[in-house]
């Protein structure tokens, strides 16, 4: 197994913190008043769940394949 040095770990932590900081920023409010009709949220696309399962299956397959070739 490859040993990580402190510089690599610090770099990864900084990247993760910067990535998460984008989601923490406050969004300005929208005063819609009484004259605006709210639109319902869009439904989740029907392809999202199959693609998530496919992605998980591919990760498991390639991880097991890599483990078998390292032995």
C-alpha positions in Angstrom: 0.0 0.0 0.0 1.3 3.5 -0.9 2.1 5.6 2.2 0.8 9.1 2.1 3.0 11.9 3.2 1.8 15.0 5.2 1.9 17.3 2.2 -0.5 15.1 0.2 -2.9 14.8 3.1 -2.8 18.6 3.7 -3.4 19.3 0.0 -6.4 16.9 0.0 -7.9 18.5 3.1 -7.6 22.0 1.6 -9.3 20.9 -1.6 -12.2 19.3 0.3 -12.6 22.3 2.5 -12.7 24.7 -0.5 -15.1 22.4 -2.3 -17.5 22.3 0.6 -17.2 26.1 1.2 -19.0 26.6 -2.1 -22.1 25.0 -0.7 -22.0 26.9 2.6 -22.3 30.4 1.0 -25.6 32.0 1.8 -28.0 32.5 -1.1 -29.9 35.8 -1.3 -33.6 35.6 -0.5 -36.3 36.2 -3.1 -39.3 38.2 -2.0 -42.0 36.8 -4.3 -44.9 38.6 -2.8 -48.5 37.5 -3.3 -48.7 37.9 -7.0 -46.4 35.1 -8.0 -47.6 31.5 -8.4 -45.1 29.0 -7.1 -44.1 26.3 -9.5 -43.8 22.8 -8.1 -40.3 21.2 -8.0 -39.3 19.2 -11.0 -39.5 15.4 -10.6 -36.3 13.4 -10.3 -35.2 12.1 -13.7 -35.9 8.4 -14.1 -32.3 7.7 -15.1 -30.7 8.9 -11.9 -31.2 5.7 -9.8 -30.1 3.2 -12.5 -27.0 5.3 -13.1 -26.2 5.4 -9.4 -26.5 1.6 -9.2 -24.4 1.2 -12.3 -21.7 3.5 -10.9 -21.6 1.5 -7.6 -21.4 -1.8 -9.6 -18.5 -0.4 -11.7 -16.6 0.7 -8.6 -17.0 -2.7 -7.0 -16.0 -4.5 -10.2 -12.8 -2.4 -10.8 -11.8 -2.5 -7.2 -12.0 -6.3 -7.1 -10.2 -6.5 -10.4 -7.4 -4.3 -9.1 -7.1 -6.3 -5.9 -6.8 -9.5 -7.9 -4.1 -8.1 -10.2 -2.0 -6.7 -7.2 -1.7 -10.1 -5.6 
